[in-house]
Amino acid sequence: MKKTIKIILSITAVIGTVFTVLAYINDVGFFAEKQLEVEIITNKGTSYLEFIEDEQMRIRIKANKKCYLQLIYYLQNGERLLLLENKKISSDLVDKEYELPYSFIIAAPFGRERLQLNASTKKMKKVQTEQRDEYKYITDDFVVSIPDNNKNSFEKVLIISTKKRQ
């Protein structure tokens, strides 16, 4: 009986040690899934962005894991353009720059504008749009629906100043 209790206590101690080690490994992120991170880069960089009338804006995006991208451009007048909707970044595009297949020519209205990139490992809610000219304008009261503080979602906003050519 004493031998059985000693064996059980020994097994319990070993299991406790294993759980302690596993908890430590989890805390330092050894087995943890990596955080989704996405970069958005214009032909003028990523900060203090100023574009003048008739200049061309090109956009590149880089993600560190497979995901879906949504890109929205907020015009100075409050209108919103949907530039990408659930663009899939597959394993062959991970850690590589994806350049949008089109560029933009800066035109009125001028002022402070925003470029918002949303990324998620799951497809995002479809956005209601209306086609005008070559752009899709967002028509509903769209609210970004990706969860905060989640390793599988990401949001990045670039502030862009657009000005009339003097």
Protein Blocks (a to p, Z undefined) as FASTA:
>chain_A
ZZmmmmmmmmmmmmmmmmmmmmmmmmnommpccddddddddfebjehpacdehiacdddd
ddfbdcddddddddfkopacdfbghiacdfklgoiacddfbdcdddddeddddddddddf
bdcdddddddehjbccdfbfcdcfbdehifkbccddddddddddZZ
